[in-house]
Amino acid sequence: MRILITNDDGINAPGLAVLDAIAHEIAGPDGEVWTVAPAFEQSGVAHCISYTHPTMIAQMGPRRFAAEGSPADCVLAGVHDVMADTLPDLVLSGVNRGNNSAENTVYSGTLGGAMEAALQGIPAIALSQYYGPDNATAEDPFEAALVHGADTVRRILSAPTLDETPYKLFYNVNFPPVPAAAVKGVRACPQGRREGTRFSVEPHNAPSGRRFLWVRGGDQRAPTQAGTDAALNLEGYISVTPMRADLTAHDALDALGRAFA
């Protein structure tokens, strides 16, 4: 199996090294793992692409490339340049430092890379490691992802799917904020919503007098609906959410259509 890996934390991020180990276990001794990752951190860029300026790409080692762009740019570079002669069988994105559950999903560059792969017709999985009191200061905060990552990916790839829509599936995996031994299992689930918490900005004045705004995240331990991704993660489960790039609110179409009838 030929696997392309990317992330949004940058090519030197520790989570990418974890993903490389997971990918090599999946690819097997006869497989190949290729890396095309951002040269610098690209957290929060979602599915952004560098449409108005070129992306510089440099080879850092065998099958290892850094691109001055977003995760989606890196997937485009991998598919249409680096691996253009023989396309990857699978794209893995992550392992992100921090969760991409609930509303974080729509901001996530990690998810943006997986989404772009799906739009290119390639199976894709995004992987993120939830941080919390039980693992944030551990010697290896990515232990849950490292220990359970390959098995989770294999189980996703073996699951029967009826993927007949124009927008192909990709998967959002979040590992809980606990040591590997404390992981309770894996659950397929929908995306949740942390009620009462959201991103915001915090203003600061520089010594020069200029005003700057820092983006602040919300409380990552805020409750979500039972059975959704963040709720399960906080209970110690790995969450797996199937997703598509189709943003249509299908449940609202009929009522909207009647308004225009």
Residue frames as qw, qx, qy, qz and C-alpha x, y, z in Angstrom:
[[0.000, 0.888, 0.460, 0.000, 0.00, 0.00, 0.00],
 [0.378, 0.286, -0.009, 0.880, 1.16, 3.51, -0.85],
 [0.286, -0.797, -0.494, 0.196, 0.21, 6.05, 1.81],
 [0.241, 0.550, -0.031, 0.799, 0.51, 9.83, 1.73],
 [0.439, -0.627, -0.521, 0.377, 0.68, 11.55, 5.13],
 [0.144, 0.561, 0.021, 0.815, 0.26, 15.22, 5.98],
 [0.359, -0.549, -0.602, 0.454, -0.74, 17.40, 8.94],
 [0.070, 0.889, 0.200, 0.406, -1.42, 20.99, 9.95],
 [0.585, -0.787, 0.039, 0.191, 1.08, 21.31, 12.81],
 [0.172, 0.861, -0.461, -0.129, 4.07, 21.40, 10.45],
 [0.813, 0.343, -0.471, -0.003, 6.60, 18.93, 9.13],
 [0.309, 0.364, -0.718, 0.507, 8.59, 18.87, 12.40],
 [0.613, -0.404, 0.170, -0.657, 5.57, 18.27, 14.66],
 [0.217, -0.268, 0.913, -0.216, 5.76, 15.26, 17.00],
 [0.701, 0.268, 0.472, -0.463, 2.29, 14.15, 15.93],
 [0.664, 0.596, -0.327, -0.311, 3.52, 13.68, 12.36],
 [0.129, 0.454, -0.877, 0.092, 6.20, 11.29, 13.63],
 [0.496, 0.044, 0.756, -0.426, 3.43, 9.33, 15.37],
 [0.735, 0.500, 0.121, -0.442, 1.44, 9.26, 12.13],
 [0.411, 0.609, -0.655, -0.178, 4.51, 8.09, 10.23],
 [0.153, -0.240, 0.934, -0.216, 4.79, 5.11, 12.58],
 [0.622, 0.299, 0.549, -0.472, 1.07, 4.34, 12.17],
 [0.637, 0.626, -0.186, -0.409, 1.33, 4.62, 8.37],
 [0.233, 0.512, -0.823, -0.081, 4.34, 2.31, 8.18],
 [0.364, -0.028, 0.878, -0.309, 2.49, -0.30, 10.22],
 [0.667, 0.488, 0.337, -0.452, -0.49, -0.05, 7.84],
 [0.505, 0.687, -0.404, -0.332, 1.63, -0.02, 4.67],
 [0.973, -0.093, 0.202, 0.056, 3.61, -3.09, 5.68],
 [0.572, -0.467, 0.444, 0.507, 7.16, -4.03, 4.67],
 [0.467, 0.251, 0.619, 0.579, 6.34, -3.90, 0.95],
 [0.113, 0.890, 0.438, 0.065, 4.48, -0.59, 1.13],
 [0.407, 0.279, -0.024, 0.870, 5.55, 3.02, 0.89],
 [0.208, -0.827, -0.424, 0.305, 4.90, 6.03, 3.09],
 [0.375, 0.430, 0.154, 0.807, 5.29, 9.47, 1.53],
 [0.241, -0.674, -0.420, 0.558, 5.19, 12.73, 3.48],
 [0.196, 0.468, 0.221, 0.833, 4.08, 16.10, 2.13],
 [0.371, -0.697, -0.529, 0.310, 3.51, 18.40, 5.09],
 [0.073, 0.971, 0.088, 0.208, 3.43, 22.16, 5.68],
 [0.555, 0.382, -0.353, 0.649, 6.80, 23.82, 6.17],
 [0.034, -0.201, 0.453, -0.868, 5.24, 25.87, 8.99],
 [0.133, 0.328, 0.837, -0.418, 2.28, 25.40, 11.30],
 [0.219, -0.164, -0.491, -0.827, -1.09, 25.75, 9.57],
 [0.051, -0.370, -0.858, 0.353, -3.52, 25.12, 12.42],
 [0.189, 0.613, 0.457, -0.616, -7.01, 26.53, 11.92],
 [0.109, 0.351, -0.453, -0.812, -6.79, 26.98, 8.15],
 [0.727, 0.314, 0.432, -0.432, -9.58, 24.43, 7.50],
 [0.763, 0.330, 0.504, 0.235, -9.82, 23.53, 3.78],
 [0.104, 0.899, -0.160, -0.395, -7.92, 26.63, 2.63],
 [0.814, 0.228, 0.297, 0.444, -5.93, 26.37, -0.60],
 [0.273, -0.571, 0.180, 0.753, -3.27, 28.78, -1.85],
 [0.559, 0.627, 0.531, 0.114, -5.27, 29.82, -4.90],
 [0.234, 0.971, 0.052, 0.014, -3.74, 33.28, -5.42],
 [0.002, 0.828, -0.560, -0.024, -0.03, 32.53, -4.96],
 [0.759, 0.284, -0.586, -0.022, 2.31, 29.62, -5.73],
 [0.812, -0.544, 0.181, -0.109, 3.40, 27.04, -3.18],
 [0.268, 0.670, -0.690, 0.065, 7.11, 26.36, -2.83],
 [0.967, -0.215, 0.050, -0.127, 7.95, 22.69, -2.21],
 [0.153, 0.712, -0.677, 0.107, 11.28, 21.24, -1.12],
 [0.896, -0.048, -0.442, -0.011, 12.49, 17.68, -0.67],
 [0.400, -0.759, 0.403, -0.317, 13.72, 17.08, 2.90],
 [0.361, -0.360, 0.860, -0.033, 14.69, 13.44, 2.51],
 [0.088, -0.033, -0.923, -0.372, 13.60, 10.20, 0.83],
 [0.241, -0.525, -0.760, -0.297, 9.82, 10.42, 0.20],
 [0.315, -0.668, -0.458, 0.494, 9.68, 13.47, 2.48],
 [0.245, 0.462, 0.277, 0.806, 8.66, 16.93, 1.28],
 [0.114, -0.559, -0.448, 0.688, 7.80, 20.27, 2.90],
 [0.184, 0.574, 0.509, 0.615, 5.42, 22.68, 1.18],
 [0.055, -0.126, -0.277, 0.951, 4.85, 26.33, 2.04],
 [0.433, -0.220, -0.419, -0.767, 1.09, 25.93, 2.10],
 [0.670, -0.247, 0.306, -0.630, -1.92, 24.47, 3.83],
 [0.518, -0.105, 0.846, -0.069, -2.67, 20.77, 4.41],
 [0.703, 0.571, 0.375, -0.198, -5.02, 20.84, 1.41],
 [0.342, 0.832, -0.397, -0.182, -2.16, 22.34, -0.65],
 [0.254, -0.497, 0.830, 0.019, 0.06, 19.50, 0.55],
 [0.671, 0.216, 0.699, -0.120, -2.45, 16.89, -0.61],
 [0.600, 0.776, 0.053, -0.188, -2.72, 18.61, -3.99],
 [0.103, 0.776, -0.612, -0.112, 1.09, 18.64, -4.20],
 [0.469, -0.262, 0.842, -0.050, 1.27, 14.97, -3.27],
 [0.690, 0.398, 0.586, -0.146, -1.40, 13.83, -5.70],
 [0.583, 0.799, 0.144, -0.034, -0.53, 16.01, -8.69],
 [0.250, 0.849, -0.457, 0.081, 3.24, 16.36, -8.35],
 [0.274, -0.568, 0.759, -0.164, 5.15, 14.24, -5.85],
 [0.470, -0.005, 0.879, -0.081, 3.15, 11.02, -6.41],
 [0.549, 0.481, -0.082, -0.678, 1.60, 11.87, -9.76],
 [0.353, 0.347, -0.807, -0.323, 3.03, 8.79, -11.49],
 [0.476, -0.230, -0.849, -0.014, 1.44, 6.36, -9.02],
 [0.370, -0.593, 0.005, -0.715, -1.26, 7.83, -6.79],
 [0.119, -0.238, 0.807, -0.528, -1.55, 6.97, -3.09],
 [0.379, -0.315, -0.846, -0.204, -4.03, 4.32, -1.99],
 [0.458, -0.726, -0.495, 0.133, -4.73, 6.21, 1.24],
 [0.170, 0.597, -0.195, 0.759, -4.18, 9.66, 2.73],
 [0.575, -0.567, -0.509, 0.297, -3.71, 10.07, 6.49],
 [0.101, 0.707, -0.057, 0.697, -3.71, 13.52, 8.10],
 [0.639, -0.742, 0.013, -0.202, -2.45, 14.25, 11.63],
 [0.399, -0.583, -0.696, 0.126, -1.89, 13.23, 14.31],
 [0.018, -0.762, -0.063, -0.644, -3.11, 16.64, 15.41],
 [0.304, -0.025, -0.615, 0.727, -1.98, 18.11, 18.72],
 [0.305, 0.175, 0.365, -0.862, -5.40, 18.64, 20.29],
 [0.426, 0.365, 0.821, -0.104, -8.87, 17.44, 19.43],
 [0.182, 0.072, -0.440, -0.876, -10.81, 18.05, 16.26],
 [0.024, -0.446, -0.891, 0.082, -14.15, 16.99, 17.71],
 [0.052, 0.769, 0.513, -0.379, -17.41, 18.96, 17.66],
 [0.302, 0.937, 0.120, -0.128, -17.18, 22.50, 16.24],
 [0.348, -0.659, 0.510, 0.429, -13.38, 22.26, 15.99],
 [0.675, 0.234, 0.650, 0.261, -14.00, 20.11, 12.92],
 [0.443, 0.828, 0.322, 0.121, -14.96, 23.04, 10.72],
 [0.061, -0.955, 0.269, 0.106, -11.79, 25.02, 11.57],
 [0.754, -0.410, 0.474, 0.198, -9.37, 22.12, 11.33],
 [0.322, 0.690, -0.552, -0.340, -6.54, 22.05, 8.81],
 [0.282, -0.207, 0.937, -0.014, -6.12, 18.37, 9.67],
 [0.550, 0.457, 0.657, -0.237, -9.66, 17.74, 8.42],
 [0.400, 0.786, -0.127, -0.455, -8.99, 20.03, 5.45],
 [0.024, 0.506, -0.812, -0.291, -6.24, 17.73, 4.24],
 [0.335, 0.126, 0.932, -0.060, -8.46, 14.66, 4.52],
 [0.480, 0.657, 0.389, -0.432, -11.33, 16.47, 2.82],
 [0.301, 0.713, -0.422, -0.472, -9.13, 17.41, -0.14],
 [0.118, -0.247, 0.946, 0.175, -8.04, 13.80, -0.52],
 [0.419, 0.395, 0.783, -0.234, -11.69, 12.71, -0.60],
 [0.428, 0.763, 0.066, -0.479, -12.43, 15.35, -3.25],
 [0.191, 0.604, -0.689, -0.353, -9.56, 13.84, -5.26],
 [0.881, 0.087, -0.304, -0.352, -11.24, 10.42, -4.95],
 [0.493, 0.303, -0.747, 0.328, -8.72, 8.95, -2.49],
 [0.684, -0.563, -0.463, 0.002, -9.72, 7.29, 0.82],
 [0.214, 0.530, -0.342, 0.746, -8.74, 9.58, 3.67],
 [0.636, -0.600, -0.471, 0.120, -8.67, 9.62, 7.47],
 [0.040, 0.723, -0.281, 0.630, -7.89, 12.52, 9.80],
 [0.736, -0.333, -0.527, 0.263, -6.48, 11.64, 13.23],
 [0.055, -0.718, 0.212, -0.661, -6.28, 13.91, 16.29],
 [0.542, -0.156, -0.700, 0.438, -5.16, 13.47, 19.89],
 [0.386, -0.827, -0.234, -0.336, -7.39, 15.06, 22.53],
 [0.356, 0.294, -0.545, 0.700, -5.41, 16.78, 25.30],
 [0.584, -0.681, -0.217, -0.386, -6.54, 16.84, 28.93],
 [0.410, -0.750, 0.433, -0.285, -5.29, 16.58, 32.52],
 [0.906, -0.210, 0.366, -0.023, -4.58, 12.86, 32.17],
 [0.847, 0.226, 0.272, 0.397, -2.22, 13.14, 29.21],
 [0.277, 0.946, -0.005, 0.167, -1.19, 16.75, 28.52],
 [0.161, -0.842, 0.501, -0.120, 1.86, 16.58, 30.80],
 [0.949, -0.118, 0.288, 0.040, 2.63, 12.90, 30.21],
 [0.435, -0.455, 0.576, 0.522, 5.97, 11.83, 28.79],
 [0.072, 0.056, 0.749, 0.656, 4.13, 10.91, 25.57],
 [0.411, 0.307, 0.353, -0.783, 0.80, 12.73, 25.23],
 [0.592, 0.340, -0.434, -0.588, 0.24, 10.93, 21.89],
 [0.186, -0.224, 0.951, -0.103, 0.41, 7.45, 23.48],
 [0.605, 0.338, 0.596, -0.407, -3.28, 6.65, 22.87],
 [0.608, 0.684, -0.142, -0.378, -2.94, 7.52, 19.18],
 [0.175, 0.590, -0.779, -0.124, 0.33, 5.64, 18.78],
 [0.292, -0.109, 0.930, -0.196, -0.91, 2.45, 20.45],
 [0.494, 0.431, 0.697, -0.291, -4.42, 2.37, 18.97],
 [0.279, 0.622, -0.209, -0.701, -3.93, 4.25, 15.70],
 [0.148, 0.275, -0.836, -0.451, -3.07, 1.45, 13.29],
 [0.096, 0.272, 0.952, -0.104, -5.84, -0.85, 14.53],
 [0.280, 0.627, 0.397, -0.609, -8.39, 1.96, 14.27],
 [0.277, 0.545, -0.432, -0.663, -7.34, 2.75, 10.69],
 [0.055, 0.086, -0.961, -0.256, -7.50, -0.93, 9.72],
 [0.181, 0.429, 0.830, -0.306, -11.01, -1.28, 11.15],
 [0.321, 0.649, 0.083, -0.685, -12.19, 1.81, 9.24],
 [0.234, 0.450, -0.660, -0.555, -10.74, 0.47, 5.99],
 [0.030, -0.044, -0.994, -0.090, -12.41, -2.90, 6.55],
 [0.326, 0.402, 0.585, -0.625, -15.85, -1.44, 7.28],
 [0.297, 0.442, 0.731, 0.426, -18.43, -1.94, 4.52],
 [0.074, 0.495, 0.145, -0.853, -19.59, 1.39, 3.09],
 [0.430, 0.628, 0.615, 0.207, -22.21, 2.38, 0.54],
 [0.198, -0.608, 0.078, 0.765, -20.40, 5.40, -0.85],
 [0.443, 0.441, 0.658, 0.420, -22.35, 6.19, -4.01],
 [0.072, 0.941, 0.238, -0.230, -22.70, 9.97, -3.67],
 [0.549, 0.748, -0.086, 0.364, -20.60, 12.43, -5.70],
 [0.113, -0.788, 0.457, -0.398, -18.88, 13.52, -2.48],
 [0.753, 0.065, -0.640, 0.138, -16.76, 10.67, -1.18],
 [0.713, -0.684, -0.152, -0.024, -16.45, 9.76, 2.48],
 [0.409, 0.466, -0.572, 0.538, -13.56, 10.71, 4.70],
 [0.706, -0.502, -0.496, 0.061, -13.22, 9.95, 8.41],
 [0.077, -0.741, 0.321, -0.584, -12.56, 12.02, 11.50],
 [0.799, -0.236, -0.512, 0.209, -10.83, 10.08, 14.30],
 [0.148, -0.760, 0.321, -0.546, -10.22, 11.55, 17.76],
 [0.651, -0.045, -0.688, 0.318, -8.26, 9.71, 20.44],
 [0.491, -0.810, -0.289, -0.143, -9.35, 10.40, 24.03],
 [0.076, 0.791, -0.397, 0.459, -7.28, 12.44, 26.52],
 [0.819, -0.472, 0.283, -0.163, -6.14, 9.40, 28.49],
 [0.212, -0.515, 0.807, 0.196, -3.16, 7.00, 28.52],
 [0.464, 0.203, -0.724, -0.468, -3.35, 4.17, 26.01],
 [0.188, -0.077, -0.958, 0.201, -4.22, 1.58, 28.66],
 [0.196, 0.348, 0.573, -0.715, -7.26, 3.62, 29.74],
 [0.369, 0.158, -0.437, -0.805, -8.87, 3.73, 26.28],
 [0.590, 0.079, 0.640, -0.486, -12.27, 2.01, 26.57],
 [0.576, 0.334, 0.725, 0.176, -12.85, 1.22, 22.90],
 [0.061, -0.061, 0.436, 0.896, -13.88, 2.71, 19.58],
 [0.314, 0.583, 0.656, -0.362, -17.30, 4.20, 18.76],
 [0.176, 0.343, 0.530, 0.755, -18.79, 5.35, 15.46],
 [0.094, -0.675, -0.530, 0.504, -20.67, 8.57, 16.18],
 [0.286, 0.836, 0.308, 0.352, -21.91, 11.90, 14.82],
 [0.330, 0.324, -0.194, 0.865, -20.19, 15.25, 15.22],
 [0.316, -0.663, -0.597, 0.323, -21.20, 17.04, 18.40],
 [0.096, 0.733, 0.077, 0.669, -21.56, 20.67, 19.46],
 [0.409, -0.211, -0.550, 0.696, -20.17, 22.23, 22.63],
 [0.131, -0.827, -0.456, -0.302, -23.06, 24.37, 23.81],
 [0.371, -0.921, -0.093, 0.070, -22.22, 27.73, 25.32],
 [0.510, -0.581, 0.368, 0.517, -18.62, 27.81, 24.13],
 [0.667, 0.702, 0.199, 0.151, -17.11, 29.15, 20.94],
 [0.617, 0.106, 0.034, 0.779, -14.02, 30.76, 19.47],
 [0.077, -0.966, -0.225, 0.103, -13.53, 34.44, 20.30],
 [0.549, 0.539, -0.162, 0.618, -10.87, 37.15, 20.16],
 [0.548, -0.704, -0.221, 0.394, -8.85, 38.82, 22.91],
 [0.349, 0.880, -0.024, 0.319, -7.54, 42.33, 22.16],
 [0.695, -0.455, -0.032, 0.556, -4.03, 43.45, 23.12],
 [0.212, 0.974, -0.076, -0.001, -2.21, 46.74, 22.63],
 [0.833, 0.180, -0.107, 0.512, 1.40, 46.50, 21.45],
 [0.463, -0.528, -0.097, 0.705, 4.10, 48.82, 22.84],
 [0.226, 0.106, 0.407, 0.879, 3.85, 50.67, 19.53],
 [0.330, 0.255, 0.262, -0.871, 0.23, 51.48, 20.32],
 [0.476, 0.093, -0.627, -0.609, -1.16, 49.26, 17.61],
 [0.701, -0.109, 0.444, -0.548, -4.08, 47.03, 18.50],
 [0.315, 0.230, -0.887, -0.249, -3.93, 43.27, 17.88],
 [0.814, -0.154, 0.122, -0.546, -6.47, 40.50, 18.32],
 [0.002, 0.285, -0.958, 0.022, -5.57, 36.99, 19.48],
 [0.721, -0.132, -0.449, -0.512, -8.02, 34.22, 18.67],
 [0.282, -0.300, 0.782, -0.468, -9.07, 32.22, 21.73],
 [0.431, -0.118, -0.848, -0.284, -10.62, 28.77, 21.79],
 [0.645, -0.471, -0.024, -0.601, -13.52, 27.74, 23.98],
 [0.535, -0.417, 0.663, -0.317, -13.64, 25.29, 26.86],
 [0.466, 0.299, -0.775, -0.304, -12.64, 21.90, 25.42],
 [0.098, -0.089, -0.951, 0.280, -14.27, 20.04, 28.29],
 [0.471, 0.097, 0.148, -0.864, -17.68, 21.67, 27.80],
 [0.540, 0.147, 0.809, -0.179, -20.45, 19.05, 27.60],
 [0.327, 0.185, -0.579, -0.724, -21.79, 17.83, 24.28],
 [0.826, -0.035, -0.038, -0.562, -24.81, 15.71, 23.51],
 [0.665, -0.295, 0.682, -0.074, -24.45, 12.12, 24.70],
 [0.807, 0.265, 0.513, 0.120, -23.13, 9.77, 22.04],
 [0.483, 0.871, -0.056, 0.073, -21.41, 12.48, 19.99],
 [0.737, 0.423, -0.331, 0.411, -17.67, 12.71, 19.34],
 [0.077, 0.587, -0.458, 0.663, -16.45, 15.02, 22.11],
 [0.728, -0.430, 0.213, -0.490, -18.71, 13.40, 24.73],
 [0.994, 0.021, -0.100, 0.036, -17.34, 9.96, 23.88],
 [0.555, 0.522, -0.396, 0.513, -13.75, 11.22, 23.87],
 [0.206, -0.580, 0.428, -0.663, -14.16, 12.62, 27.38],
 [0.883, -0.269, 0.174, -0.342, -15.56, 9.25, 28.47],
 [0.481, -0.497, 0.704, 0.162, -12.39, 7.53, 27.24],
 [0.768, 0.354, 0.530, 0.063, -13.50, 6.31, 23.80],
 [0.222, -0.190, 0.536, 0.792, -11.94, 6.77, 20.37],
 [0.504, 0.610, 0.367, -0.489, -14.51, 8.48, 18.16],
 [0.287, -0.009, 0.703, 0.651, -14.84, 7.79, 14.43],
 [0.379, 0.641, 0.347, -0.570, -17.13, 10.09, 12.44],
 [0.498, 0.297, 0.617, 0.531, -17.81, 9.55, 8.72],
 [0.070, 0.714, 0.112, -0.687, -17.96, 12.85, 6.84],
 [0.551, 0.497, 0.489, 0.459, -18.49, 14.35, 3.40],
 [0.235, -0.119, 0.066, 0.963, -17.67, 17.73, 1.89],
 [0.153, -0.547, -0.600, -0.563, -21.36, 18.20, 1.00],
 [0.069, -0.060, -0.484, 0.870, -22.52, 21.07, 3.25],
 [0.396, -0.319, -0.458, -0.730, -26.17, 20.93, 2.14],
 [0.320, -0.025, 0.681, -0.659, -28.67, 20.96, 5.00],
 [0.214, -0.127, -0.855, -0.455, -30.81, 18.24, 3.42],
 [0.114, -0.481, -0.812, 0.311, -33.36, 18.34, 6.26],
 [0.066, 0.588, 0.226, -0.774, -34.16, 21.98, 5.38],
 [0.080, -0.053, 0.642, 0.761, -34.58, 21.59, 1.62],
 [0.040, -0.517, -0.822, -0.238, -38.30, 20.69, 1.54],
 [0.143, -0.787, -0.439, 0.409, -39.37, 23.58, 3.79],
 [0.153, -0.515, 0.242, 0.808, -37.21, 26.02, 1.85],
 [0.089, 0.126, 0.768, 0.621, -38.62, 24.73, -1.43],
 [0.045, -0.684, -0.728, 0.002, -42.18, 25.30, -0.20],
 [0.152, -0.718, -0.175, 0.657, -41.27, 28.91, 0.60],
 [0.016, -0.408, 0.465, 0.786, -40.41, 29.47, -3.06],
 [0.259, 0.327, 0.883, 0.216, -43.28, 27.44, -4.53]]
